[in-house]
Amino acid sequence: MSRQHPVLLQGETSVGKTSLIHWLAQSSGNTCVRVNNHEHTDLQEYVGCYAADDSGKLAFKEGKANLQI
């Protein structure tokens, strides 16, 4: 399997998509980052956004895509 391309799976609920990908990632030494896509998923979930940190200051919070780069 190539480590150069992301994978997007789409299908019915509870058919084993997530379990398959977790197994493939573990077997091949890759990291699996899960993002549930739905009608309310927006760009910030992938790239990040500004949000209040623990001290209440505005800070950029990395999205899941940026954590893997």
PDB file of N, H, CA, C and O in Angstrom:
ATOM      1  N   MET A   1       0.838  -1.188   0.000  1.00  0.00           N
ATOM      2  CA  MET A   1       0.000   0.000   0.000  1.00  0.00           C
ATOM      3  C   MET A   1       0.876   1.242   0.000  1.00  0.00           C
ATOM      4  O   MET A   1       1.930   1.276   0.634  1.00  0.00           O
ATOM      5  N   SER A   2       0.436   2.234  -0.701  1.00  0.00           N
ATOM      6  H   SER A   2      -0.421   2.206  -1.216  1.00  0.00           H
ATOM      7  CA  SER A   2       1.160   3.494  -0.791  1.00  0.00           C
ATOM      8  C   SER A   2       0.851   4.378   0.410  1.00  0.00           C
ATOM      9  O   SER A   2      -0.289   4.435   0.870  1.00  0.00           O
ATOM     10  N   ARG A   3       1.853   5.056   0.907  1.00  0.00           N
ATOM     11  H   ARG A   3       2.780   5.010   0.534  1.00  0.00           H
ATOM     12  CA  ARG A   3       1.656   6.006   2.009  1.00  0.00           C
ATOM     13  C   ARG A   3       1.511   7.424   1.482  1.00  0.00           C
ATOM     14  O   ARG A   3       1.534   8.378   2.260  1.00  0.00           O
ATOM     15  N   GLN A   4       1.362   7.572   0.180  1.00  0.00           N
ATOM     16  H   GLN A   4       1.342   6.797  -0.451  1.00  0.00           H
ATOM     17  CA  GLN A   4       1.357   8.896  -0.425  1.00  0.00           C
ATOM     18  C   GLN A   4      -0.034   9.472  -0.639  1.00  0.00           C
ATOM     19  O   GLN A   4      -0.158  10.666  -0.913  1.00  0.00           O
ATOM     20  N   HIS A   5      -1.068   8.676  -0.524  1.00  0.00           N
ATOM     21  H   HIS A   5      -0.967   7.707  -0.302  1.00  0.00           H
ATOM     22  CA  HIS A   5      -2.401   9.157  -0.858  1.00  0.00           C
ATOM     23  C   HIS A   5      -3.381   8.898   0.282  1.00  0.00           C
ATOM     24  O   HIS A   5      -3.384   7.815   0.868  1.00  0.00           O
ATOM     25  N   PRO A   6      -4.209   9.885   0.596  1.00  0.00           N
ATOM     26  CA  PRO A   6      -5.252   9.660   1.606  1.00  0.00           C
ATOM     27  C   PRO A   6      -6.326   8.728   1.054  1.00  0.00           C
ATOM     28  O   PRO A   6      -6.434   8.534  -0.157  1.00  0.00           O
ATOM     29  N   VAL A   7      -7.105   8.165   1.943  1.00  0.00           N
ATOM     30  H   VAL A   7      -7.017   8.323   2.927  1.00  0.00           H
ATOM     31  CA  VAL A   7      -8.167   7.239   1.557  1.00  0.00           C
ATOM     32  C   VAL A   7      -9.500   7.794   2.044  1.00  0.00           C
ATOM     33  O   VAL A   7      -9.607   8.250   3.183  1.00  0.00           O
ATOM     34  N   LEU A   8     -10.507   7.758   1.193  1.00  0.00           N
ATOM     35  H   LEU A   8     -10.420   7.388   0.268  1.00  0.00           H
ATOM     36  CA  LEU A   8     -11.860   8.142   1.568  1.00  0.00           C
ATOM     37  C   LEU A   8     -12.761   6.957   1.295  1.00  0.00           C
ATOM     38  O   LEU A   8     -12.858   6.496   0.158  1.00  0.00           O
ATOM     39  N   LEU A   9     -13.421   6.461   2.331  1.00  0.00           N
ATOM     40  H   LEU A   9     -13.342   6.836   3.254  1.00  0.00           H
ATOM     41  CA  LEU A   9     -14.384   5.371   2.177  1.00  0.00           C
ATOM     42  C   LEU A   9     -15.775   5.918   2.397  1.00  0.00           C
ATOM     43  O   LEU A   9     -15.999   6.759   3.268  1.00  0.00           O
ATOM     44  N   GLN A  10     -16.695   5.438   1.608  1.00  0.00           N
ATOM     45  H   GLN A  10     -16.512   4.755   0.900  1.00  0.00           H
ATOM     46  CA  GLN A  10     -18.083   5.855   1.728  1.00  0.00           C
ATOM     47  C   GLN A  10     -18.933   4.603   1.631  1.00  0.00           C
ATOM     48  O   GLN A  10     -18.690   3.749   0.779  1.00  0.00           O
ATOM     49  N   GLY A  11     -19.926   4.488   2.497  1.00  0.00           N
ATOM     50  H   GLY A  11     -20.124   5.182   3.190  1.00  0.00           H
ATOM     51  CA  GLY A  11     -20.795   3.323   2.437  1.00  0.00           C
ATOM     52  C   GLY A  11     -21.801   3.310   3.566  1.00  0.00           C
ATOM     53  O   GLY A  11     -21.886   4.236   4.372  1.00  0.00           O
ATOM     54  N   GLU A  12     -22.547   2.247   3.595  1.00  0.00           N
ATOM     55  H   GLU A  12     -22.478   1.495   2.940  1.00  0.00           H
ATOM     56  CA  GLU A  12     -23.601   2.082   4.594  1.00  0.00           C
ATOM     57  C   GLU A  12     -23.014   1.991   6.003  1.00  0.00           C
ATOM     58  O   GLU A  12     -21.839   1.667   6.174  1.00  0.00           O
ATOM     59  N   THR A  13     -23.836   2.279   6.999  1.00  0.00           N
ATOM     60  H   THR A  13     -24.790   2.542   6.860  1.00  0.00           H
ATOM     61  CA  THR A  13     -23.448   2.196   8.402  1.00  0.00           C
ATOM     62  C   THR A  13     -23.215   0.750   8.812  1.00  0.00           C
ATOM     63  O   THR A  13     -23.949  -0.147   8.397  1.00  0.00           O
ATOM     64  N   SER A  14     -22.189   0.526   9.629  1.00  0.00           N
ATOM     65  H   SER A  14     -21.593   1.254   9.966  1.00  0.00           H
ATOM     66  CA  SER A  14     -21.910  -0.771  10.273  1.00  0.00           C
ATOM     67  C   SER A  14     -21.562  -1.897   9.313  1.00  0.00           C
ATOM     68  O   SER A  14     -21.957  -3.044   9.526  1.00  0.00           O
ATOM     69  N   VAL A  15     -20.820  -1.572   8.249  1.00  0.00           N
ATOM     70  H   VAL A  15     -20.500  -0.641   8.076  1.00  0.00           H
ATOM     71  CA  VAL A  15     -20.371  -2.637   7.350  1.00  0.00           C
ATOM     72  C   VAL A  15     -18.889  -2.961   7.539  1.00  0.00           C
ATOM     73  O   VAL A  15     -18.372  -3.868   6.887  1.00  0.00           O
ATOM     74  N   GLY A  16     -18.190  -2.226   8.434  1.00  0.00           N
ATOM     75  H   GLY A  16     -18.610  -1.489   8.964  1.00  0.00           H
ATOM     76  CA  GLY A  16     -16.804  -2.537   8.757  1.00  0.00           C
ATOM     77  C   GLY A  16     -15.762  -1.641   8.111  1.00  0.00           C
ATOM     78  O   GLY A  16     -14.585  -2.002   8.087  1.00  0.00           O
ATOM     79  N   LYS A  17     -16.151  -0.489   7.589  1.00  0.00           N
ATOM     80  H   LYS A  17     -17.107  -0.196   7.608  1.00  0.00           H
ATOM     81  CA  LYS A  17     -15.200   0.418   6.939  1.00  0.00           C
ATOM     82  C   LYS A  17     -14.109   0.866   7.911  1.00  0.00           C
ATOM     83  O   LYS A  17     -12.921   0.767   7.604  1.00  0.00           O
ATOM     84  N   THR A  18     -14.505   1.349   9.058  1.00  0.00           N
ATOM     85  H   THR A  18     -15.470   1.429   9.307  1.00  0.00           H
ATOM     86  CA  THR A  18     -13.540   1.859  10.031  1.00  0.00           C
ATOM     87  C   THR A  18     -12.639   0.750  10.548  1.00  0.00           C
ATOM     88  O   THR A  18     -11.429   0.943  10.661  1.00  0.00           O
ATOM     89  N   SER A  19     -13.199  -0.391  10.859  1.00  0.00           N
ATOM     90  H   SER A  19     -14.182  -0.548  10.766  1.00  0.00           H
ATOM     91  CA  SER A  19     -12.399  -1.519  11.349  1.00  0.00           C
ATOM     92  C   SER A  19     -11.373  -1.955  10.315  1.00  0.00           C
ATOM     93  O   SER A  19     -10.231  -2.256  10.665  1.00  0.00           O
ATOM     94  N   LEU A  20     -11.763  -1.991   9.051  1.00  0.00           N
ATOM     95  H   LEU A  20     -12.690  -1.746   8.767  1.00  0.00           H
ATOM     96  CA  LEU A  20     -10.843  -2.365   7.977  1.00  0.00           C
ATOM     97  C   LEU A  20      -9.682  -1.387   7.884  1.00  0.00           C
ATOM     98  O   LEU A  20      -8.525  -1.798   7.792  1.00  0.00           O
ATOM     99  N   ILE A  21      -9.983  -0.111   7.909  1.00  0.00           N
ATOM    100  H   ILE A  21     -10.923   0.223   7.984  1.00  0.00           H
ATOM    101  CA  ILE A  21      -8.930   0.898   7.786  1.00  0.00           C
ATOM    102  C   ILE A  21      -8.010   0.897   9.004  1.00  0.00           C
ATOM    103  O   ILE A  21      -6.795   1.034   8.854  1.00  0.00           O
ATOM    104  N   HIS A  22      -8.564   0.744  10.204  1.00  0.00           N
ATOM    105  H   HIS A  22      -9.550   0.633  10.326  1.00  0.00           H
ATOM    106  CA  HIS A  22      -7.716   0.651  11.402  1.00  0.00           C
ATOM    107  C   HIS A  22      -6.789  -0.557  11.302  1.00  0.00           C
ATOM    108  O   HIS A  22      -5.614  -0.458  11.655  1.00  0.00           O
ATOM    109  N   TRP A  23      -7.287  -1.675  10.836  1.00  0.00           N
ATOM    110  H   TRP A  23      -8.241  -1.755  10.550  1.00  0.00           H
ATOM    111  CA  TRP A  23      -6.467  -2.881  10.686  1.00  0.00           C
ATOM    112  C   TRP A  23      -5.384  -2.668   9.633  1.00  0.00           C
ATOM    113  O   TRP A  23      -4.224  -3.007   9.864  1.00  0.00           O
ATOM    114  N   LEU A  24      -5.749  -2.108   8.477  1.00  0.00           N
ATOM    115  H   LEU A  24      -6.692  -1.832   8.289  1.00  0.00           H
ATOM    116  CA  LEU A  24      -4.765  -1.855   7.423  1.00  0.00           C
ATOM    117  C   LEU A  24      -3.683  -0.891   7.894  1.00  0.00           C
ATOM    118  O   LEU A  24      -2.501  -1.100   7.622  1.00  0.00           O
ATOM    119  N   ALA A  25      -4.082   0.163   8.598  1.00  0.00           N
ATOM    120  H   ALA A  25      -5.042   0.333   8.819  1.00  0.00           H
ATOM    121  CA  ALA A  25      -3.104   1.131   9.096  1.00  0.00           C
ATOM    122  C   ALA A  25      -2.137   0.477  10.074  1.00  0.00           C
ATOM    123  O   ALA A  25      -0.924   0.656   9.966  1.00  0.00           O
ATOM    124  N   GLN A  26      -2.666  -0.273  11.017  1.00  0.00           N
ATOM    125  H   GLN A  26      -3.651  -0.418  11.105  1.00  0.00           H
ATOM    126  CA  GLN A  26      -1.822  -0.936  12.005  1.00  0.00           C
ATOM    127  C   GLN A  26      -0.906  -1.960  11.342  1.00  0.00           C
ATOM    128  O   GLN A  26       0.273  -2.045  11.687  1.00  0.00           O
ATOM    129  N   SER A  27      -1.423  -2.726  10.411  1.00  0.00           N
ATOM    130  H   SER A  27      -2.381  -2.657  10.131  1.00  0.00           H
ATOM    131  CA  SER A  27      -0.643  -3.764   9.738  1.00  0.00           C
ATOM    132  C   SER A  27       0.482  -3.194   8.884  1.00  0.00           C
ATOM    133  O   SER A  27       1.520  -3.834   8.713  1.00  0.00           O
ATOM    134  N   SER A  28       0.279  -1.997   8.351  1.00  0.00           N
ATOM    135  H   SER A  28      -0.564  -1.477   8.491  1.00  0.00           H
ATOM    136  CA  SER A  28       1.276  -1.401   7.460  1.00  0.00           C
ATOM    137  C   SER A  28       2.134  -0.338   8.145  1.00  0.00           C
ATOM    138  O   SER A  28       2.964   0.299   7.496  1.00  0.00           O
ATOM    139  N   GLY A  29       1.940  -0.142   9.449  1.00  0.00           N
ATOM    140  H   GLY A  29       1.266  -0.660   9.976  1.00  0.00           H
ATOM    141  CA  GLY A  29       2.746   0.830  10.181  1.00  0.00           C
ATOM    142  C   GLY A  29       2.333   2.273   9.953  1.00  0.00           C
ATOM    143  O   GLY A  29       3.127   3.187  10.175  1.00  0.00           O
ATOM    144  N   ASN A  30       1.106   2.488   9.513  1.00  0.00           N
ATOM    145  H   ASN A  30       0.461   1.746   9.332  1.00  0.00           H
ATOM    146  CA  ASN A  30       0.594   3.840   9.269  1.00  0.00           C
ATOM    147  C   ASN A  30      -0.267   4.308  10.430  1.00  0.00           C
ATOM    148  O   ASN A  30      -0.706   3.512  11.260  1.00  0.00           O
ATOM    149  N   THR A  31      -0.497   5.604  10.472  1.00  0.00           N
ATOM    150  H   THR A  31      -0.141   6.251   9.797  1.00  0.00           H
ATOM    151  CA  THR A  31      -1.388   6.205  11.452  1.00  0.00           C
ATOM    152  C   THR A  31      -2.746   6.432  10.805  1.00  0.00           C
ATOM    153  O   THR A  31      -2.825   6.861   9.654  1.00  0.00           O
ATOM    154  N   CYS A  32      -3.796   6.152  11.527  1.00  0.00           N
ATOM    155  H   CYS A  32      -3.732   5.803  12.463  1.00  0.00           H
ATOM    156  CA  CYS A  32      -5.148   6.350  11.022  1.00  0.00           C
ATOM    157  C   CYS A  32      -5.779   7.531  11.749  1.00  0.00           C
ATOM    158  O   CYS A  32      -5.855   7.542  12.977  1.00  0.00           O
ATOM    159  N   VAL A  33      -6.227   8.519  10.992  1.00  0.00           N
ATOM    160  H   VAL A  33      -6.165   8.510   9.994  1.00  0.00           H
ATOM    161  CA  VAL A  33      -6.928   9.669  11.546  1.00  0.00           C
ATOM    162  C   VAL A  33      -8.352   9.612  11.021  1.00  0.00           C
ATOM    163  O   VAL A  33      -8.573   9.624   9.810  1.00  0.00           O
ATOM    164  N   ARG A  34      -9.308   9.551  11.919  1.00  0.00           N
ATOM    165  H   ARG A  34      -9.129   9.542  12.903  1.00  0.00           H
ATOM    166  CA  ARG A  34     -10.708   9.391  11.530  1.00  0.00           C
ATOM    167  C   ARG A  34     -11.441  10.728  11.576  1.00  0.00           C
ATOM    168  O   ARG A  34     -11.383  11.453  12.569  1.00  0.00           O
ATOM    169  N   VAL A  35     -12.130  11.036  10.485  1.00  0.00           N
ATOM    170  H   VAL A  35     -12.178  10.447   9.678  1.00  0.00           H
ATOM    171  CA  VAL A  35     -13.004  12.201  10.411  1.00  0.00           C
ATOM    172  C   VAL A  35     -14.331  11.718   9.863  1.00  0.00           C
ATOM    173  O   VAL A  35     -14.388  11.161   8.766  1.00  0.00           O
ATOM    174  N   ASN A  36     -15.389  11.923  10.610  1.00  0.00           N
ATOM    175  H   ASN A  36     -15.344  12.375  11.501  1.00  0.00           H
ATOM    176  CA  ASN A  36     -16.720  11.561  10.119  1.00  0.00           C
ATOM    177  C   ASN A  36     -17.240  12.671   9.224  1.00  0.00           C
ATOM    178  O   ASN A  36     -17.408  13.809   9.664  1.00  0.00           O
ATOM    179  N   ASN A  37     -17.494  12.339   7.972  1.00  0.00           N
ATOM    180  H   ASN A  37     -17.357  11.415   7.615  1.00  0.00           H
ATOM    181  CA  ASN A  37     -18.073  13.302   7.037  1.00  0.00           C
ATOM    182  C   ASN A  37     -19.586  13.206   7.086  1.00  0.00           C
ATOM    183  O   ASN A  37     -20.157  12.116   7.052  1.00  0.00           O
ATOM    184  N   HIS A  38     -20.218  14.350   7.166  1.00  0.00           N
ATOM    185  H   HIS A  38     -19.754  15.235   7.193  1.00  0.00           H
ATOM    186  CA  HIS A  38     -21.673  14.410   7.168  1.00  0.00           C
ATOM    187  C   HIS A  38     -22.075  15.776   6.629  1.00  0.00           C
ATOM    188  O   HIS A  38     -21.211  16.586   6.295  1.00  0.00           O
ATOM    189  N   GLU A  39     -23.344  16.033   6.543  1.00  0.00           N
ATOM    190  H   GLU A  39     -24.046  15.375   6.815  1.00  0.00           H
ATOM    191  CA  GLU A  39     -23.803  17.283   5.934  1.00  0.00           C
ATOM    192  C   GLU A  39     -23.362  18.531   6.693  1.00  0.00           C
ATOM    193  O   GLU A  39     -23.426  19.629   6.141  1.00  0.00           O
ATOM    194  N   HIS A  40     -22.916  18.395   7.943  1.00  0.00           N
ATOM    195  H   HIS A  40     -22.864  17.503   8.391  1.00  0.00           H
ATOM    196  CA  HIS A  40     -22.476  19.546   8.733  1.00  0.00           C
ATOM    197  C   HIS A  40     -20.954  19.632   8.853  1.00  0.00           C
ATOM    198  O   HIS A  40     -20.449  20.522   9.537  1.00  0.00           O
ATOM    199  N   THR A  41     -20.212  18.732   8.206  1.00  0.00           N
ATOM    200  H   THR A  41     -20.622  18.009   7.650  1.00  0.00           H
ATOM    201  CA  THR A  41     -18.753  18.786   8.226  1.00  0.00           C
ATOM    202  C   THR A  41     -18.306  20.033   7.474  1.00  0.00           C
ATOM    203  O   THR A  41     -18.779  20.304   6.370  1.00  0.00           O
ATOM    204  N   ASP A  42     -17.384  20.795   8.084  1.00  0.00           N
ATOM    205  H   ASP A  42     -17.001  20.574   8.981  1.00  0.00           H
ATOM    206  CA  ASP A  42     -16.887  21.977   7.393  1.00  0.00           C
ATOM    207  C   ASP A  42     -15.362  21.953   7.320  1.00  0.00           C
ATOM    208  O   ASP A  42     -14.710  21.100   7.921  1.00  0.00           O
ATOM    209  N   LEU A  43     -14.821  22.887   6.585  1.00  0.00           N
ATOM    210  H   LEU A  43     -15.352  23.580   6.097  1.00  0.00           H
ATOM    211  CA  LEU A  43     -13.394  22.948   6.314  1.00  0.00           C
ATOM    212  C   LEU A  43     -12.553  23.034   7.588  1.00  0.00           C
ATOM    213  O   LEU A  43     -11.449  22.492   7.635  1.00  0.00           O
ATOM    214  N   GLN A  44     -13.063  23.705   8.615  1.00  0.00           N
ATOM    215  H   GLN A  44     -13.960  24.145   8.576  1.00  0.00           H
ATOM    216  CA  GLN A  44     -12.308  23.875   9.857  1.00  0.00           C
ATOM    217  C   GLN A  44     -11.963  22.538  10.509  1.00  0.00           C
ATOM    218  O   GLN A  44     -10.932  22.426  11.172  1.00  0.00           O
ATOM    219  N   GLU A  45     -12.794  21.540  10.333  1.00  0.00           N
ATOM    220  H   GLU A  45     -13.631  21.630   9.794  1.00  0.00           H
ATOM    221  CA  GLU A  45     -12.512  20.235  10.916  1.00  0.00           C
ATOM    222  C   GLU A  45     -11.246  19.628  10.306  1.00  0.00           C
ATOM    223  O   GLU A  45     -10.545  18.858  10.963  1.00  0.00           O
ATOM    224  N   TYR A  46     -10.959  19.974   9.058  1.00  0.00           N
ATOM    225  H   TYR A  46     -11.528  20.599   8.524  1.00  0.00           H
ATOM    226  CA  TYR A  46      -9.775  19.458   8.375  1.00  0.00           C
ATOM    227  C   TYR A  46      -8.548  20.337   8.557  1.00  0.00           C
ATOM    228  O   TYR A  46      -7.471  19.831   8.874  1.00  0.00           O
ATOM    229  N   VAL A  47      -8.688  21.648   8.364  1.00  0.00           N
ATOM    230  H   VAL A  47      -9.563  22.060   8.107  1.00  0.00           H
ATOM    231  CA  VAL A  47      -7.520  22.528   8.372  1.00  0.00           C
ATOM    232  C   VAL A  47      -7.308  23.256   9.691  1.00  0.00           C
ATOM    233  O   VAL A  47      -6.192  23.689   9.976  1.00  0.00           O
ATOM    234  N   GLY A  48      -8.339  23.399  10.492  1.00  0.00           N
ATOM    235  H   GLY A  48      -9.246  23.048  10.260  1.00  0.00           H
ATOM    236  CA  GLY A  48      -8.213  24.070  11.776  1.00  0.00           C
ATOM    237  C   GLY A  48      -8.941  25.399  11.804  1.00  0.00           C
ATOM    238  O   GLY A  48      -9.494  25.846  10.799  1.00  0.00           O
ATOM    239  N   CYS A  49      -8.930  26.026  12.983  1.00  0.00           N
ATOM    240  H   CYS A  49      -8.481  25.663  13.799  1.00  0.00           H
ATOM    241  CA  CYS A  49      -9.614  27.307  13.151  1.00  0.00           C
ATOM    242  C   CYS A  49      -9.092  27.983  14.417  1.00  0.00           C
ATOM    243  O   CYS A  49      -8.392  27.372  15.225  1.00  0.00           O
ATOM    244  N   TYR A  50      -9.444  29.242  14.569  1.00  0.00           N
ATOM    245  H   TYR A  50     -10.012  29.739  13.913  1.00  0.00           H
ATOM    246  CA  TYR A  50      -9.108  29.955  15.796  1.00  0.00           C
ATOM    247  C   TYR A  50     -10.181  29.681  16.840  1.00  0.00           C
ATOM    248  O   TYR A  50     -11.377  29.744  16.556  1.00  0.00           O
ATOM    249  N   ALA A  51      -9.729  29.374  18.054  1.00  0.00           N
ATOM    250  H   ALA A  51      -8.757  29.323  18.284  1.00  0.00           H
ATOM    251  CA  ALA A  51     -10.653  29.092  19.152  1.00  0.00           C
ATOM    252  C   ALA A  51      -9.978  29.485  20.458  1.00  0.00           C
ATOM    253  O   ALA A  51      -8.756  29.627  20.511  1.00  0.00           O
ATOM    254  N   ALA A  52     -10.763  29.658  21.500  1.00  0.00           N
ATOM    255  H   ALA A  52     -11.755  29.543  21.457  1.00  0.00           H
ATOM    256  CA  ALA A  52     -10.210  29.998  22.817  1.00  0.00           C
ATOM    257  C   ALA A  52      -9.440  28.808  23.373  1.00  0.00           C
ATOM    258  O   ALA A  52      -9.920  27.675  23.338  1.00  0.00           O
ATOM    259  N   ASP A  53      -8.230  29.076  23.890  1.00  0.00           N
ATOM    260  H   ASP A  53      -7.840  29.996  23.918  1.00  0.00           H
ATOM    261  CA  ASP A  53      -7.457  28.012  24.525  1.00  0.00           C
ATOM    262  C   ASP A  53      -7.844  27.904  26.000  1.00  0.00           C
ATOM    263  O   ASP A  53      -8.807  28.535  26.435  1.00  0.00           O
ATOM    264  N   ASP A  54      -7.100  27.111  26.767  1.00  0.00           N
ATOM    265  H   ASP A  54      -6.317  26.599  26.413  1.00  0.00           H
ATOM    266  CA  ASP A  54      -7.425  26.892  28.180  1.00  0.00           C
ATOM    267  C   ASP A  54      -7.385  28.172  29.012  1.00  0.00           C
ATOM    268  O   ASP A  54      -8.085  28.290  30.018  1.00  0.00           O
ATOM    269  N   SER A  55      -6.560  29.131  28.583  1.00  0.00           N
ATOM    270  H   SER A  55      -5.991  29.035  27.766  1.00  0.00           H
ATOM    271  CA  SER A  55      -6.472  30.389  29.331  1.00  0.00           C
ATOM    272  C   SER A  55      -7.472  31.431  28.830  1.00  0.00           C
ATOM    273  O   SER A  55      -7.537  32.537  29.368  1.00  0.00           O
ATOM    274  N   GLY A  56      -8.248  31.087  27.808  1.00  0.00           N
ATOM    275  H   GLY A  56      -8.196  30.189  27.371  1.00  0.00           H
ATOM    276  CA  GLY A  56      -9.235  32.011  27.271  1.00  0.00           C
ATOM    277  C   GLY A  56      -8.724  32.874  26.134  1.00  0.00           C
ATOM    278  O   GLY A  56      -9.471  33.681  25.581  1.00  0.00           O
ATOM    279  N   LYS A  57      -7.437  32.710  25.775  1.00  0.00           N
ATOM    280  H   LYS A  57      -6.830  32.055  26.224  1.00  0.00           H
ATOM    281  CA  LYS A  57      -6.864  33.481  24.672  1.00  0.00           C
ATOM    282  C   LYS A  57      -7.184  32.801  23.342  1.00  0.00           C
ATOM    283  O   LYS A  57      -7.341  31.582  23.271  1.00  0.00           O
ATOM    284  N   LEU A  58      -7.276  33.609  22.305  1.00  0.00           N
ATOM    285  H   LEU A  58      -7.148  34.600  22.363  1.00  0.00           H
ATOM    286  CA  LEU A  58      -7.552  33.102  20.974  1.00  0.00           C
ATOM    287  C   LEU A  58      -6.289  32.461  20.412  1.00  0.00           C
ATOM    288  O   LEU A  58      -5.237  33.098  20.365  1.00  0.00           O
ATOM    289  N   ALA A  59      -6.388  31.209  19.989  1.00  0.00           N
ATOM    290  H   ALA A  59      -7.243  30.692  20.027  1.00  0.00           H
ATOM    291  CA  ALA A  59      -5.246  30.481  19.450  1.00  0.00           C
ATOM    292  C   ALA A  59      -5.715  29.602  18.297  1.00  0.00           C
ATOM    293  O   ALA A  59      -6.875  29.194  18.245  1.00  0.00           O
ATOM    294  N   PHE A  60      -4.804  29.318  17.379  1.00  0.00           N
ATOM    295  H   PHE A  60      -3.862  29.650  17.421  1.00  0.00           H
ATOM    296  CA  PHE A  60      -5.157  28.464  16.251  1.00  0.00           C
ATOM    297  C   PHE A  60      -5.104  27.005  16.685  1.00  0.00           C
ATOM    298  O   PHE A  60      -4.100  26.550  17.232  1.00  0.00           O
ATOM    299  N   LYS A  61      -6.174  26.283  16.443  1.00  0.00           N
ATOM    300  H   LYS A  61      -6.990  26.653  15.998  1.00  0.00           H
ATOM    301  CA  LYS A  61      -6.246  24.859  16.760  1.00  0.00           C
ATOM    302  C   LYS A  61      -6.134  24.092  15.448  1.00  0.00           C
ATOM    303  O   LYS A  61      -6.984  24.234  14.569  1.00  0.00           O
ATOM    304  N   GLU A  62      -5.093  23.284  15.313  1.00  0.00           N
ATOM    305  H   GLU A  62      -4.403  23.169  16.027  1.00  0.00           H
ATOM    306  CA  GLU A  62      -4.855  22.521  14.091  1.00  0.00           C
ATOM    307  C   GLU A  62      -5.997  21.562  13.818  1.00  0.00           C
ATOM    308  O   GLU A  62      -6.551  20.966  14.742  1.00  0.00           O
ATOM    309  N   GLY A  63      -6.346  21.415  12.560  1.00  0.00           N
ATOM    310  H   GLY A  63      -5.896  21.899  11.810  1.00  0.00           H
ATOM    311  CA  GLY A  63      -7.330  20.432  12.149  1.00  0.00           C
ATOM    312  C   GLY A  63      -6.677  19.071  11.973  1.00  0.00           C
ATOM    313  O   GLY A  63      -5.454  18.953  12.056  1.00  0.00           O
ATOM    314  N   LYS A  64      -7.469  18.060  11.734  1.00  0.00           N
ATOM    315  H   LYS A  64      -8.462  18.156  11.667  1.00  0.00           H
ATOM    316  CA  LYS A  64      -6.944  16.703  11.628  1.00  0.00           C
ATOM    317  C   LYS A  64      -6.033  16.517  10.427  1.00  0.00           C
ATOM    318  O   LYS A  64      -5.088  15.733  10.508  1.00  0.00           O
ATOM    319  N   ALA A  65      -6.273  17.198   9.327  1.00  0.00           N
ATOM    320  H   ALA A  65      -7.040  17.835   9.261  1.00  0.00           H
ATOM    321  CA  ALA A  65      -5.406  17.072   8.153  1.00  0.00           C
ATOM    322  C   ALA A  65      -4.032  17.662   8.439  1.00  0.00           C
ATOM    323  O   ALA A  65      -3.024  17.082   8.035  1.00  0.00           O
ATOM    324  N   ASN A  66      -3.967  18.791   9.119  1.00  0.00           N
ATOM    325  H   ASN A  66      -4.786  19.262   9.447  1.00  0.00           H
ATOM    326  CA  ASN A  66      -2.691  19.437   9.419  1.00  0.00           C
ATOM    327  C   ASN A  66      -1.854  18.643  10.399  1.00  0.00           C
ATOM    328  O   ASN A  66      -0.627  18.730  10.363  1.00  0.00           O
ATOM    329  N   LEU A  67      -2.471  17.882  11.262  1.00  0.00           N
ATOM    330  H   LEU A  67      -3.468  17.811  11.291  1.00  0.00           H
ATOM    331  CA  LEU A  67      -1.718  17.101  12.241  1.00  0.00           C
ATOM    332  C   LEU A  67      -0.928  15.987  11.581  1.00  0.00           C
ATOM    333  O   LEU A  67       0.008  15.459  12.182  1.00  0.00           O
ATOM    334  N   GLN A  68      -1.282  15.619  10.358  1.00  0.00           N
ATOM    335  H   GLN A  68      -2.042  16.048   9.870  1.00  0.00           H
ATOM    336  CA  GLN A  68      -0.620  14.519   9.669  1.00  0.00           C
ATOM    337  C   GLN A  68       0.440  14.975   8.681  1.00  0.00           C
ATOM    338  O   GLN A  68       1.123  14.143   8.084  1.00  0.00           O
ATOM    339  N   ILE A  69       0.588  16.277   8.498  1.00  0.00           N
ATOM    340  H   ILE A  69       0.032  16.952   8.982  1.00  0.00           H
ATOM    341  CA  ILE A  69       1.545  16.779   7.510  1.00  0.00           C
ATOM    342  C   ILE A  69       2.887  17.002   8.157  1.00  0.00           C
ATOM    343  O   ILE A  69       3.831  17.425   7.490  1.00  0.00           O
TER     344      ILE A  69
END
